[in-house]
Amino acid sequence: MRVFKDLWWFFKQEKTAYGLGILVLAAVSLFTLVPPFIIGVIVDHIVYQTLTLENLIFSLVLLLGVGFLTYGLRFVWRIMIFGASIRLARLLRNQLYEHFTKMSHHFYQRYRTGDLMAHATNDIRAVQMTAGQGVLTLVDSITMGGFVIITMAATISWELTLISLIPMPIMAFLTSYYGSLLHKRFHLAQSAFSDLNDNVQESVTGVRVAKAFGQEEDEISRFKEKSREVVQKNVAVAKIDALFDPTISLIVGISYFLAVVFGARYVIAEELTIGQLTSFTIYLGLLIWPMLAFGWLFNIVERGRASYDRIRTLLSEKQDITDEGALEAKKVEGIIEVQVNSFAYPGSKEYALRDISFSLEEGKTLGIVGKTGSGKSTLIRLLQREYDAMDGKITIGGIQIDHYRLDDLKATFGNVPQNHFLFSATIADNVAFAMPKASMSEIINSCKLASIHDDIISFTDGYETIVGERGVTLSGGQRQRVSIARAVLPDPTILILDDSLSAVDARTEEKILSSMRKSRKGKTTIIIVHRLSAILHADLILVLDEGRIVERGTHSTLMENNGWYKRMYDQQQLAELVEKGGQHDAT
Ligand SMILES: Nc1ncnc2c1ncn2[C@@H]1O[C@H](COP(=O)(O)OP(=O)(O)OP(=O)(O)O)[C@@H](O)[C@H]1O
């Protein structure tokens, strides 16, 4: 029952709904006691042949009246209690969603998407059940059960009541035992479901890779295996679930047996009337629901507790990048100065960056190159404050980046990440993602800048073309250019292109870069590339290797250096020449 204590904050917040709902529920329990009583009285009238038409009509009207009243009241408590539980689900869903959106990359590395989805659906449903069905079963088993037992004992026979209730403690013991078993098995079923969710999510996302490698059969059999596991674990839950009802029916059956055997003896001894025994057996029938409710209560509460614990654990995950210590709102601008002595990713022992120091005047272009895994993306992640835990400091305009507000910092950067993502929406909406109020001409301008405008207008629906999940209807190069258009639309103070031109040909790349040079005059641009011809005009080029800067300068100074940069540049030039069949480009 601890979950009720844990959810107390919500019950307090919804005290009117729960207070009224519980009162009405109790009133319904009270009114339910009336019909068995009336039936007992009518039976006695029949037995003693004292039934008059007036008596009968009066009793029937009373039965009808009580029937209609409980009908109305049942509607009211449902709206009150179940309505409140739906509001709790909405509240938790919103809290979780808000929390997810605030969490950093590190969080998403630790939790699998499938798990997070399962928490946001199944767990919330289980908590909603606790706040709705759970409260209902708790209140109903206490009020209805209590009222019925008191009425039986006070108005009919306390001895017969005691005898008929003898099997009850066994039921309490069994239901609590089943409850704890259920909790364990439910936990396993839930994690198997999370696993399956994860598997589906990964398979759907990677379906093209699976097809390309002819791995469909393997994927299908992996899925079947996971699916079989989920079924197995859920059957294990269902087996315990299935024991609840028969156990309760058996115990109720024994109660009936005791009531009829001993009740008949009381009737023969004339200590009870037949009408009273009739009422008694009907009351006993009324006890079935509270007993079932009692059994279900364990079930619901066990699930609710496990789910609520998981949700709270998620919600208690601290945001690792916060606004704490930030100044008042301030535009982020000025010279970028980086002094990173060392940085390792959380949980990793290896340093991803070491002794990185450079400065970049506002409006200049920085090129970052180096072998794969040399730390290029890491450097720009630190610059955008995606990770905090580093030894060193990064300032923009003389102010440490963690002294800026996060919103201000985010508004400064336009980023085209390596693994860009297009939403299942129109191209125009995708481009305007960071600036939903952008005019159509602004959207078109940024698409022209990204050299994607001509492609877009060649589609039947032009800018209204819907791109599928992750942009499956567009080619890799087109998707890259839509992402570039999205990043340049707000005309960011600092634009970052992280290997964002890899899928376009050299000529298009040059076209995009030269129009950017024109349109972004006076604004900072950071370009990470593998094709060195893209950064010939950069004001500063850093060559990284194993997390350190091994060369720095402009294209011409680096060429004089005779190091990795020159070797790489010459190699790439040669490769390009070979590609063109040994012909120098005349254009
Ligand atoms: N989230 C992470 N957690 C732990 N280690 C990471 C993480 N991201 C990158 N690394 C490691 O940090 C090092 C630098 O990676 P980074 O992505 O910065 O390289 P890169 O130069 O951008 O490579 P590429 O050219 O392939 O994009 C690599 O050894 C990589 O394995």
The ligand as an SDF file (V2000), in Angstrom:
LIG
                    3D

 31 33  0  0  0  0  0  0  0  0999 V2000
   29.4920    9.5880  -26.4010 N   0  0  0  0  0  0  0  0  0  0  0  0
   30.6940    9.0710  -26.3030 C   0  0  0  0  0  0  0  0  0  0  0  0
   31.0440    8.3420  -25.2320 N   0  0  0  0  0  0  0  0  0  0  0  0
   32.2710    7.8260  -25.1140 C   0  0  0  0  0  0  0  0  0  0  0  0
   33.2350    7.9770  -26.0360 N   0  0  0  0  0  0  0  0  0  0  0  0
   32.9450    8.6840  -27.1380 C   0  0  0  0  0  0  0  0  0  0  0  0
   31.6580    9.2650  -27.3350 C   0  0  0  0  0  0  0  0  0  0  0  0
   31.6500    9.9120  -28.5190 N   0  0  0  0  0  0  0  0  0  0  0  0
   32.8990    9.7450  -29.0330 C   0  0  0  0  0  0  0  0  0  0  0  0
   33.6710    9.0260  -28.2020 N   0  0  0  0  0  0  0  0  0  0  0  0
   35.0760    8.6790  -28.4060 C   0  0  0  0  0  0  0  0  0  0  0  0
   35.8210    9.8850  -28.4230 O   0  0  0  0  0  0  0  0  0  0  0  0
   36.8140    9.8670  -29.4390 C   0  0  0  0  0  0  0  0  0  0  0  0
   36.6360   11.0530  -30.3910 C   0  0  0  0  0  0  0  0  0  0  0  0
   35.3990   10.9190  -31.0810 O   0  0  0  0  0  0  0  0  0  0  0  0
   34.8260   12.0180  -32.0560 P   0  0  0  0  0  0  0  0  0  0  0  0
   33.4450   11.6460  -32.4030 O   0  0  0  0  0  0  0  0  0  0  0  0
   35.0460   13.3610  -31.4750 O   0  0  0  0  0  0  0  0  0  0  0  0
   35.7770   11.8300  -33.3210 O   0  0  0  0  0  0  0  0  0  0  0  0
   35.7270   12.5340  -34.7340 P   0  0  0  0  0  0  0  0  0  0  0  0
   37.0870   13.0680  -34.9780 O   0  0  0  0  0  0  0  0  0  0  0  0
   34.5970   13.4970  -34.7920 O   0  0  0  0  0  0  0  0  0  0  0  0
   35.4510   11.2820  -35.6550 O   0  0  0  0  0  0  0  0  0  0  0  0
   34.6910   11.1950  -37.0730 P   0  0  0  0  0  0  0  0  0  0  0  0
   35.5480   11.8830  -38.0770 O   0  0  0  0  0  0  0  0  0  0  0  0
   34.6530    9.7270  -37.3180 O   0  0  0  0  0  0  0  0  0  0  0  0
   33.3690   11.8150  -36.8630 O   0  0  0  0  0  0  0  0  0  0  0  0
   36.6780    8.5280  -30.1350 C   0  0  0  0  0  0  0  0  0  0  0  0
   37.6400    7.6560  -29.5870 O   0  0  0  0  0  0  0  0  0  0  0  0
   35.3040    8.0420  -29.7680 C   0  0  0  0  0  0  0  0  0  0  0  0
   35.2660    6.6430  -29.6760 O   0  0  0  0  0  0  0  0  0  0  0  0
  1  2  1  0
  2  3  1  0
  2  7  2  0
  3  4  2  0
  4  5  1  0
  5  6  2  0
  6  7  1  0
  6 10  1  0
  7  8  1  0
  8  9  2  0
  9 10  1  0
 10 11  1  0
 11 12  1  0
 11 30  1  0
 12 13  1  0
 13 14  1  0
 13 28  1  0
 14 15  1  0
 15 16  1  0
 16 17  2  0
 16 18  1  0
 16 19  1  0
 19 20  1  0
 20 21  2  0
 20 22  1  0
 20 23  1  0
 23 24  1  0
 24 25  2  0
 24 26  1  0
 24 27  1  0
 28 29  1  0
 28 30  1  0
 30 31  1  0
M  END
$$$$
